[in-house]
Amino acid sequence: MIRALTIRSPWSDCIALDNGKRTENRVWRTNWRGTLLIHAGQAIDRAALTLPLVTQTLPAGHQLVKGAVVAVADLADIHMDDGPCTPGP
């Protein structure tokens, strides 16, 4: 069985372009590890479009992907939320 994780654009695009976005924050846990599909959701995080990680990653004129699988990833680990966002190992 292959699993998928839906992520709003532009974050899904940043993961697909392998710009160094390797941490995705969620409020739920899972014991499952392994290959998963990164699915671009229909919604767009408009506020993120001005953040440096996004503006420096997406090429000029890049069209955001919505409603499609954009990458294959490996879920290797999960760490508990410690308040401020911290990268995983």
N, C-alpha and C positions, 0 to 999 in steps of 0.2 A: 504494500500500500504506500502510495506517495502522498504527502501532505502539502498543503499550501498555506501561505501567510499573506493576507491582503494588507497592503501598505499604501497609504495615500501618496499621490504624486505631489511634489517632486522627489520625495524620499525614495520611492521605489526606483525611479530613474537613477538616482545617485548610487544606489546599491548595484543596479545593473551595469552602470558604467565603471564600477569598481574603483571609486574615488577615495576609498578609505573608510566609508561608512560601513562599519562592521557590527555596530551595536544597535539593536532595536528595542525600545522600551515598551514594556507591557505590564499590566497590573496582575496578570495571571501567571501561574507556573505550569510547567508540564514536565513529566519525566521522560518524555520522548526525545530522542536524539537521532540525527541522521539527515538525509537529503530532504529538502523541501523546496517547493516552488515559491518564488516571489511573484505575487500577483499585484498589479497596479489597480487600485480601486477606482471607482468612478469619481470620487470626491478629490478635490485638489486642496492642499494646505496652502492657501494664498499667502499667508503671513510668512511662510518659509521661503517664498520666492525671492525675498530680499536678504536672506542670511548669507554670509560669506561662504559657508560650506556648499551651498547650492549655487550661488552666482559664479563661484570659481570652478565648479565641477561641470556644469552643463554647458555645452558648446553654444556659441551665439546662434540664434535661430532654432534651437532645439525645440521640437514639438513634444510636449509631455504625453506620455502613454497613459491611457485610461482603459480599464476593463480587459486587461490581457496579462498573460504570464510574461515577465520581462527577464527573469533570471532563475538559475538553479543555485541553491546555497546549501551549506552544511551546518545544521544546528549542532554546535559542539558543546555549549555550556550555557547555563543560566545562573545569574547571581541575583541575590535579593536586593531590592531597592533600599538604598541607604539615605534617601533624601535627595541630595543633589545628584544629577546624572554623572555617573562615573563609567568609563569604558571597562569592558570585560578584559580578561587576560589575553 
